[in-house]
Amino acid sequence: MSNNTVIKVEGLSKKYLLNTNLQERSDTLYGNVINNIKSLKNIGSKKQTEEFWALNDVSFDVQRGDRLGIIGRNGAGKSTLLKILSQITPPTKGRIEINGRIASLLEVGTGFHGDLSGRENIYLNGSILGMSKHEIDKKFDEIVDFAEIEQFLDTPVKRYSSGMYVRLAFGVAAHLAPDILIVDEVLAVGDSTFQKKCLGKMEQVSETEGRTILFVSHNIETVLRLCNKGLLLEKGQLKTAGSINEVTRAYLDTKSGVSSFKSWEKDERPGNDITKLINVKIHTEKNEVNEEYDVTKPIGVTMEYEVLKDGEVFTHSYNFYNENGINIFNTHDTVSELRTKPRKKGVYTTTMWIPGNLLAEGVVLVNVAAIKIEPFTILMHEKECVSFTVMDYMRGDSARGNYILGFPGAVRPLCQWDTKYKG
């Protein structure tokens, strides 16, 4: 491994056993105790094994100072990879070389002792990283200031809210001088202001201190802002590695095959015991489902769902993203009559219309959701379930007029202009 390479992964694989009464050896003492209890319950039952490879023959290098974005769909193997790199779980096969100290933020609750105070956990984590008390003392005030928990510094962290926990965990991980910082979706727990603060801190420690960042997020906009390199995982295998722009393009290209109509079998419908999604479709004013839509015409988005309980009150939400992962716009149903009325059990549809001459050309991905407003509760949220392509047929009646070259922007409204001669 060269002096500039901080992580080298060769042929990394991780196997789990599924749908079986045979227990695979757990990675933890607690897991082994649970397996022993389960084995007593299954005495005399038929034993079958089914292998699941969460990672399969993954190889890559990470250079010092890289900000590596690891992306892929749910179940691609991202979190498994981070747990192996953080030495939380061992690989089944393969080899890893790491040059430097690692700090990880993978789950809320990881790395802290609940009965110890915030102050005590700061010193505990610093000691684990191999720092002396003097070194931790020099960073202590900076950590507390960053985490904004001074009032609760001597409170056991088991009494912290999830947001306080994440603020302290990130403050400790970012300030106690790790060579490699590994961050999973855990930052989504914090508020947006703190998320921006964390991203800024990661940029700073990478650019000015040469630290390496490994970052997993489903928010492509955030990944593009923070990272310079990327890995695309798909079903446990490494599909693409390279510059973050190349990798995100490859990721979004795999999603552009999603069609303008999606339905689910009854036993697979997304949702909960209040409502479940039946289907989603993109369509024209004539109710035609196409893959391409005229930029100048209205585009309908309809979801059909079943309400399973009488008396529930909720509304709907759609989120739209372009092929670069940029959030174009979000919209909630704030106008239909049913949004404030208790529902009867049964099947419903809701349709939202995107005005013509609003979207730009390109692929659009759609998230759909059902939500309660007070208190805010997500009943169902299906990400990137349908997609469609917006086309400008160059007739001169769109916002581009007769201009034929590239026309950037996430939206392209046909705005009103008033030009006068003042002589």
Summary of the structure (lengths in Angstrom):
residues: 423
radius of gyration: 25.2
end to end distance: 73.2
largest distance: 97.7
contacts: 1273
relative contact order: 0.10
helix: 27%
strand: 34%
